[in-house]
Amino acid sequence: MGILPAERIRFANKRGVAMKSSRQKEIIQILQQDKLVNTLRLSQQFGVSLETIRRDLNQLEQIGMIRKV
């Protein structure tokens, strides 16, 4: 695929941040409805790895938005 120009890399990074933020907001909405979530289900729903979901959940817990049990 080759190396992307710097402008494209910056854009991709900004988009990644926006996507993560949007995903985390959706995770919070799911938790508000279901009260409990499964990492495998979230991973499949968002089309991302289990590790990505775990990072999202860890970040949300660190800022006090969720509590892991």
C-alpha positions in Angstrom: 0.0 0.0 0.0 2.9 2.3 0.5 3.5 5.3 2.8 0.8 7.8 3.2 1.5 11.5 2.9 1.7 13.3 6.2 -1.6 15.1 5.6 -3.4 11.7 5.2 -1.8 10.3 8.3 -2.9 13.2 10.4 -6.4 13.0 9.0 -6.5 9.2 9.7 -5.4 9.8 13.3 -8.0 12.5 13.9 -10.7 10.2 12.4 -9.5 7.4 14.7 -9.9 9.6 17.7 -13.4 10.6 16.6 -14.3 7.0 16.0 -13.1 6.0 19.4 -15.0 8.8 21.1 -18.1 7.9 19.2 -17.7 4.2 20.1 -17.2 5.0 23.8 -20.4 7.2 23.7 -22.3 4.3 22.2 -20.8 1.9 24.9 -22.1 4.2 27.6 -25.6 4.3 25.9 -25.6 0.5 25.8 -24.7 0.3 29.4 -27.4 2.7 30.4 -29.9 0.4 28.7 -28.6 -3.0 29.5 -26.7 -2.3 32.8 -24.2 -5.0 31.9 -22.1 -5.7 28.7 -20.0 -8.5 27.4 -16.7 -7.5 25.8 -17.1 -10.2 23.0 -20.5 -8.8 22.1 -19.2 -5.2 22.0 -16.2 -6.3 19.9 -18.5 -8.0 17.4 -21.0 -5.1 17.4 -18.3 -2.5 16.7 -16.1 -4.6 14.4 -13.0 -4.1 16.6 -10.7 -6.3 18.6 -11.4 -7.4 22.2 -8.2 -5.5 23.2 -9.7 -2.3 21.7 -12.9 -2.7 23.7 -10.9 -3.4 26.8 -8.9 -0.2 26.3 -12.1 1.7 25.8 -13.6 0.3 29.0 -10.4 1.0 30.9 -10.4 4.6 29.8 -14.1 5.0 30.6 -13.5 3.5 34.1 -10.5 5.8 34.7 -12.6 8.9 34.1 -15.4 7.5 36.3 -18.0 6.9 33.5 -18.3 3.2 34.2 -17.5 0.7 36.9 -16.1 -2.8 36.0 -17.5 -5.7 38.1 
